[in-house]
Amino acid sequence: MIGIGYLSAFSSVSRSGFVRSWLGEYSSQLISDSRSDDHFFIRLASAGVERTKYKVRYDPAYVRIPYPNGDVPAGMGVCTDEIVRAYRRVGIDLQAGVHEDMKEVFWSYPKLWRMTGPDPNIDHRRVPNLMVYLTRKGSVLPIDNDPLIYRPGDIVAWELSNGLLHIGLVVVPRSRDGKRHLIVHNIGQGPKLEDALFVGRIIGHFRYQP
């Protein structure tokens, strides 16, 4: 299964409904990221590229993990885990961030998994939850077909052609034609550095520095 999030646990109607609702509200969430620290985002992008040196089996299995700073076993993971791991390399724990926010405003997060409360083992590993967290705590940036607006350290979320959701990190290296920054993501074969900015329909564009 590509692009995580335990999305097989609910119907495609529910998933498509989330995307429609999300995009309907997206423009109202746009904010400036003028306070962002370019040095931080270059470090984050470098941490993402470093992740491509690791062999990871694509595996969305539910795993009980420590909290905070918990992670599934190093040899397994999905697209969201690569975002979490890159941020952890620069000292930021998205597991804790998502969990603490969900404890405060659980009702603000998608109701796609029949959950009755937060679960620190899995919440941060679901694309829709990360999208909501990044909207609440980060900068929500424009979505456009112009590759120049996607900068190193940005996070991009997609709806793939099969309807599944996916997420990845924009990094410094560029495509062979020099027109696009490459993406670090795990779309089924472990963390890869690829020319994948337009791998699917872009449904989210974020920049996050606590």
N, C-alpha and C positions, 0 to 999 in steps of 0.2 A: 504494500500500500504506500502511495506517495503522498507526501505533504502532511503529515500528522493529523493528529489531534484527536485520535480516537473518534474520528468523525463517522466511522462505521456504526457507532453506537446510536446514531439517530438518522432519520430519513433524509434523502436528498431534498425533499420539500423543505424540511426544517433548515438545512444548510443553505439552500438557495434563498430562503426567506431571510436568514441572517444577513447574507450578502446584500440583498435588495435594501433592507432596512439600514444597514451600515452605510451604503453608498448614498442613500437618501439624506443622511445626516452629515455626511463627510464634510461638505463645504462649510457648514456652520461651525466646524471644529478647527478650521485652519487658524494657526497662530504663528507669530514670528518666532524664529529661533535666534534672535540677535545676540542672546547671551551665550551662545554655544562657544565652546573652547576648541578650536581646530586641532590643537595639539592632542587633546583628549581623544578626538575622533580618529586621528591618524593612529594613535596607539591602539584603539579599539579595532580598527581595520587590520592592523598588523597582527593583532591577536587572532583575528579571524583567519588570516592567511596561514598562521602557524598551525591552526587546527587541521589544515589539509595534509599535514604530515602524519596524522593519526589514522589507523585503520579502524573503521567503525562499521559494524553491521547494522543495517537499517532495521530497527525493531521497536515497534510502538508499545510493547508490553507494559502493563501496569506493574510498577516495582515500588516497594516501600523503601524510602530513602531517609537519611538523617535530615534534621531540620535544626537550625538553618544550614546553609552551605552544603546541602545534599545534592547528590548527582547519581544518576543511574550508572551501572558499571561502565568503565571507560570504553569497552569494546562494543557497546550498543548505543543506539540513540536515533533521533529523528531530526527534522529540520529545526524545531524549536530548541533542542538541546544544544545545537551549535551556536545559537544566539546566546543562550544562557552561559555556555562555556567561554565564549569570547568575552562577555562582560565580566565573568568571574576573574579572568586573567588581568583585568584592569581594576579589580577590587570591588566589584559591584555584584551583589547577590540578588538576581531577579527572582529566585525562588521565594526569598523572604519578602521582597518588594510586592510581588503579586499576592502572596498569602496575606500579608498585613492589610493590603488595600481591600482584598475580598472580605476580610473579617469586618471591615468598617462599612463597606457598601456592597455587600453580596448581591443585592438586587440590581446593581448596575452592570453586572456581568451576564453573558448569554446563558440562557436556561436551555442548554442543548443536551445535557447528559443526565437529567433527572437527579441532579445533586440537590441536597437540602442544606448544604453548608460548605465552606472551603475545605479543600484537601491538599495539604502541602506536598503530597507525593506526586500529584499530577496536574494541578491547576496551571502552573507555569509552563507546562509542556503542551498546552493546547493553543493553537494559533489564534482562535477568536479571543481567548483570554488575554494573550499578549497584546493583541490589537487594542483591546479596551484599556489595558494598563498603560500602554504607550500613549494613547489618546489622553488619558487622565493625567499622566505624570510627565510626559515629554512634549515635543513639538510635533504638531500634525502639519505635514507639508503638502504642497500641491501634487496632484497626480497628472502627469502629462506624457505625451509621446516624445518629448524633447529629452534626450538622454543627458543633456548638460545639467539638468536640475538635480540629478541624483549624484550625491557627493560621497566620498569615502566616510564610512561611519554611519551612513544612513541605513535604516532598516526598511525593507520593502516586503509587502505581503501581496500574494497573488491568488487568484482563482484559476486553477488549471483547467485544461480542456475537458478533463473527466469530472469536473465539479469539485474536486478536493481543494483544500486550502494549503498554502505553502508560504514559507517565510525565509528570507535570506539577508545577508549583510553586504553592502556595497564596499568595495575595497579599492586600494590605490591603483594596482595594475590595470591597464586598458586593453580593450579588444585589439585585434591585429590592425584594424583600420583606424584605430585611435579615437573612435567616436563615442565609445561607451566605457565606463568603469566596469570591471569584472565583478562577479558575485561569488561569495563563498556561501555554499548551501549544501544541504544533504537532501537530495531528491530521490534517494533510493540506493545509492552506491557509496554512502559515506560522504564525509566533507570533501567537496571539490571546488576548485577555482575555475569558473566557467563564464563564458559570454552569455549570460542568462538573464539580463535585465528584463527582456520581454518574453520570458519563458511561459507566461500566462497573462491573463488580464490583471493589471495592477489594481488592487483594491485598497492599498494602504501604503503610506510613505511617511516615515517617522525619523525623528532624531531625538535621542534620549541621553541626557547626562544629569544625574541627580544633583 
